Amino acid sequence: MNIAAIGNSNLTLAVSDTGSMNAIDMAMLKKSLDAVETNGAMITQMMEQSVNPNIGANIDIRL
């Protein structure tokens, strides 16, 4: 029985699993960053509206 060959095959599987886990981790991180960016933009918009809360609240219609 070649113990070195068994150890190398297990190491290869572990490295490939690590690579796929890194890819999954990176995808999850990208999703999180996109969500944070979207929330930041929404907070910025809400803060801008709070400075002038009456803008767009009234419509004057005269014929």
KOLTOR-133351 format. One record per residue: residue number from 1; y, z, x of N, C-alpha, C in turn; residue in three letters. Coordinates in steps of 0.001 Angstrom, whole numbers. Example, Ala and Ser with C-alpha at 12.3 -4.5 7.8 and 13.67 -1.06 7.14 Angstrom:
! residues 2
<site 1,<-5690,7800,13190>,<-4500,7800,12300>,<-3300,7800,13200>,'Ala'>
<site 2,<-2250,7080,12850>,<-1060,7140,13670>,<30,7870,12900>,'Ser'>
This chain:
! residues 63
<site 1,<-1176,0,855>,<0,0,0>,<1232,0,896>,'Met'>
<site 2,<2148,-892,590>,<3364,-1024,1375>,<4467,-201,705>,'Asn'>
<site 3,<4670,996,1202>,<5642,1919,615>,<7068,1423,830>,'Ile'>
<site 4,<7336,778,1958>,<8677,263,2237>,<9059,-810,1226>,'Ala'>
<site 5,<8112,-1669,850>,<8394,-2724,-119>,<8700,-2128,-1490>,'Ala'>
<site 6,<7978,-1091,-1867>,<8227,-424,-3154>,<9604,223,-3143>,'Ile'>
<site 7,<9960,870,-2041>,<11270,1504,-1917>,<12380,485,-1984>,'Gly'>
<site 8,<12191,-687,-1342>,<13219,-1732,-1366>,<13382,-2330,-2751>,'Asn'>
<site 9,<12263,-2515,-3486>,<12378,-3073,-4829>,<13095,-2100,-5755>,'Ser'>
<site 10,<12821,-802,-5615>,<13521,194,-6423>,<15000,231,-6079>,'Asn'>
<site 11,<15306,58,-4793>,<16707,44,-4362>,<17419,-1164,-4934>,'Leu'>
<site 12,<16745,-2306,-4964>,<17337,-3519,-5528>,<17628,-3333,-7009>,'Thr'>
<site 13,<16701,-2736,-7739>,<16922,-2474,-9161>,<18080,-1508,-9369>,'Leu'>
<site 14,<18162,-489,-8534>,<19242,490,-8653>,<20587,-158,-8381>,'Ala'>
<site 15,<20650,-1038,-7395>,<21917,-1716,-7070>,<22316,-2646,-8203>,'Val'>
<site 16,<21350,-3391,-8777>,<21698,-4295,-9873>,<22128,-3500,-11104>,'Ser'>
<site 17,<21495,-2350,-11358>,<21924,-1494,-12470>,<23329,-965,-12234>,'Asp'>
<site 18,<23625,-622,-10989>,<24961,-130,-10657>,<25997,-1219,-10870>,'Thr'>
<site 19,<25650,-2453,-10518>,<26575,-3571,-10721>,<26866,-3795,-12190>,'Gly'>
<site 20,<25831,-3722,-13028>,<26054,-3921,-14458>,<26832,-2744,-15045>,'Ser'>
<site 21,<26581,-1541,-14560>,<27331,-382,-15042>,<28800,-496,-14641>,'Met'>
<site 22,<29058,-1006,-13432>,<30444,-1202,-13013>,<31133,-2222,-13904>,'Asn'>
<site 23,<30421,-3277,-14269>,<31000,-4285,-15151>,<31311,-3687,-16523>,'Ala'>
<site 24,<30409,-2867,-17028>,<30637,-2216,-18323>,<31808,-1252,-18231>,'Ile'>
<site 25,<31865,-492,-17150>,<32972,452,-16949>,<34308,-281,-16881>,'Asp'>
<site 26,<34332,-1410,-16189>,<35578,-2177,-16070>,<35998,-2744,-17429>,'Met'>
<site 27,<35038,-3201,-18222>,<35363,-3734,-19543>,<35927,-2636,-20445>,'Ala'>
<site 28,<35331,-1457,-20368>,<35828,-336,-21173>,<37220,83,-20715>,'Met'>
<site 29,<37450,78,-19420>,<38769,422,-18891>,<39810,-585,-19345>,'Leu'>
<site 30,<39460,-1867,-19338>,<40401,-2895,-19792>,<40748,-2697,-21264>,'Lys'>
<site 31,<39738,-2386,-22085>,<39997,-2134,-23505>,<40922,-936,-23683>,'Lys'>
<site 32,<40694,117,-22907>,<41528,1314,-22994>,<42956,1012,-22586>,'Ser'>
<site 33,<43112,246,-21517>,<44458,-105,-21064>,<45175,-976,-22085>,'Leu'>
<site 34,<44458,-1898,-22717>,<45066,-2715,-23764>,<45526,-1855,-24935>,'Asp'>
<site 35,<44713,-877,-25310>,<45081,14,-26414>,<46308,844,-26055>,'Ala'>
<site 36,<46364,1343,-24838>,<47514,2141,-24393>,<48768,1275,-24372>,'Val'>
<site 37,<48635,37,-23919>,<49791,-862,-23887>,<50298,-1155,-25294>,'Glu'>
<site 38,<49389,-1388,-26218>,<49771,-1644,-27613>,<50453,-423,-28214>,'Thr'>
<site 39,<49885,750,-27982>,<50497,1976,-28507>,<51867,2213,-27902>,'Asn'>
<site 40,<52027,1925,-26628>,<53328,2077,-25977>,<54366,1160,-26589>,'Gly'>
<site 41,<53977,-71,-26885>,<54903,-1017,-27510>,<55291,-545,-28907>,'Ala'>
<site 42,<54336,-3,-29631>,<54632,496,-30981>,<55551,1709,-30927>,'Met'>
<site 43,<55339,2593,-29975>,<56208,3766,-29832>,<57617,3333,-29458>,'Ile'>
<site 44,<57728,2357,-28571>,<59047,1847,-28187>,<59771,1270,-29395>,'Thr'>
<site 45,<59046,504,-30208>,<59653,-77,-31401>,<60091,1019,-32377>,'Gln'>
<site 46,<59282,2032,-32562>,<59642,3135,-33463>,<60877,3869,-32947>,'Met'>
<site 47,<60970,4065,-31638>,<62137,4757,-31082>,<63392,3916,-31240>,'Met'>
<site 48,<63278,2601,-31087>,<64436,1735,-31280>,<64910,1778,-32721>,'Glu'>
<site 49,<63999,1836,-33647>,<64374,1896,-35059>,<64972,3245,-35421>,'Gln'>
<site 50,<64580,4289,-34732>,<65109,5607,-35067>,<66560,5753,-34629>,'Ser'>
<site 51,<66991,4957,-33663>,<68386,5005,-33222>,<69285,4447,-34315>,'Val'>
<site 52,<68868,3380,-34979>,<69616,2758,-36070>,<68717,2706,-37308>,'Asn'>
<site 53,<68504,3834,-37961>,<67521,3862,-39055>,<67942,3069,-40290>,'Pro'>
<site 54,<69234,2788,-40464>,<69692,2108,-41673>,<69719,597,-41537>,'Asn'>
<site 55,<69457,70,-40370>,<69477,-1367,-40195>,<68304,-1966,-40965>,'Ile'>
<site 56,<68618,-2892,-41831>,<67585,-3562,-42629>,<67170,-2788,-43864>,'Gly'>
<site 57,<67734,-1629,-44093>,<67335,-837,-45255>,<68019,-1323,-46532>,'Ala'>
<site 58,<69217,-1895,-46419>,<69978,-2346,-47587>,<70204,-3835,-47512>,'Asn'>
<site 59,<70086,-4474,-48662>,<70350,-5916,-48744>,<71463,-6109,-49766>,'Ile'>
<site 60,<72560,-6734,-49338>,<73666,-7037,-50244>,<73481,-8459,-50772>,'Asp'>
<site 61,<73365,-8554,-52085>,<73208,-9873,-52702>,<74389,-10079,-53647>,'Ile'>
<site 62,<75198,-11090,-53329>,<76346,-11418,-54175>,<76351,-12916,-54434>,'Arg'>
<site 63,<76542,-13296,-55658>,<76614,-14704,-56020>,<78000,-15095,-56380>,'Leu'>
